[in-house]
């Protein structure tokens, strides 16, 4: 619903654009001012912070065609755009409110107090459209964009985006957002959020009319990649290098965990490269359940060999003489 403040605030002047500016010009002016006045660039500057809020409010109204139309009509009425003459002469009032489907032509006559003082927008619109109940209009309220239902209007939802680290996404985090419309907002990111996931934060959107609930903040979360860990649902994944001897003979080796620690796993003798070992309960914890840590073994081939190592490998190759590890592969290929 239109605000009483609209009588006093010139949103066009706040953004520095003419009254006939198109949507692109309004958006361009707002973005430039928002960059210059952003609180992160003006820490401790209360005037810049207040201006930041003002341009946010101005843009919220002027970027919405319906709100802008209401605002223009109200500003015209309060600054001489509406002409009131004794006996109903003049006709300017009908022109201003033709868009709102009311007082033109043979509609109901409306009496205004043209004495001193600022008109009250709610009383004015109430008289114009049939009183507080919106008499004559289905559902009550004001026609033509002033609200289709009676009573205070809830706040609108607001969309925003944030980027967090991989570990913060797994463990949960608290972020602080700065918005021209909302100011500074603290939001809790729940554990286990995924890249691109949308989170609804109830009551963190625009404020509604007095007595009405605030809107919601719809937050899209982007998650940075981790240099070591990946994610498969609620499981964490890691590629674990092992030596040929560890894979061939079997060994117990440490595996890194996301919290900076480690956990040991047993590699059975003869484990091939690519085998996945599962560590229960060391993955993403969400909704009272925990995923696993999946360690994919990668057998590392040494780039340099000592004389002793080379001799040992040559002996092993001689012992395996006649064994072709690719024979079965070719058999399947021919079949």
Buried (B, 14 or more C-beta within 10 A) or exposed (E): BBBEEBBEBEBBEBBEBEEEBEEEEBBBBBEEBBEEBBBEEBEEEEEBBEBBBBBBBBBBBBBBEEBBBBBBBBBBBBEEBBEEEEEEEEEBBBBBBBBBBBBBEEBEEBEBEEEEEEBEBEEBBBBBBBEBEBEEBEEBBBBBBBBBEBEBBBBBBBEBEBEBEBBBBBBBBEBEBBBBBBEEBEBEBEBBBEBEBEBEBEEBBBBBBEEBBBBBBBBBBEBEEBEEBBBEEBBBBBEBEBBBEBBBEEBEBEBBBBEEEEEEBEBEEEBEBEBEBEBEEBBBBBEEEBBBBBBBBEBEEEEEEEEEEEEEEEEEEEEEEEEEEEEEEEEEEEE
